[in-house]
Amino acid sequence: MREKLRDKTRDTLAERLNTIGVTATLSERGRPEEKVGNRRFRRSLGIIDIADEGLVKWINIIKQDRQKDSPPRWWVYLGVPGDMQIPESRSVNIRTKRKKSFPLFGKIVGVTWKGQDRNHGLAKKLSDDVETDNLAISIGNIRVQTL
């Protein structure tokens, strides 16, 4: 009964990744990576492990259930591990700010990256990349941060 009621977004994403050629496996629940992005009124649906040679090693899917006046929302966190320890004073936290032709209702005409870059130059590189800007226009705001 519980299997029928649970959210299968993680399973669907893993199946679609396998369909396009990315080796994705569902991991056991309770891993520490499930805490990434898990805030109040949100819950992790679990981790998907990526076995390919790419930068992304795991994916965490977070869901916020619907409330009285809002639909359910999902967040996808891509884990890119690194060997280097970064101190808090050098941590990066940048996100997109979508510009609209008319406030609230207008069409999205551009994207800028704002936040704490800490002189890494990442915000400028992402702003100059047309593909990243088009991705942010089509799917919504994107955030890049070090943990």
Beta strands, then each sheet from edge to edge (+ up, - down):
strand 1: 24-26
strand 2: 43-50
strand 3: 58-64
strand 4: 73-79
strand 5: 93-100
strand 6: 108-116
strand 7: 143-145
sheet 1: 1+ 2- 3+ 4-
sheet 2: 6+ 5- 7+
end
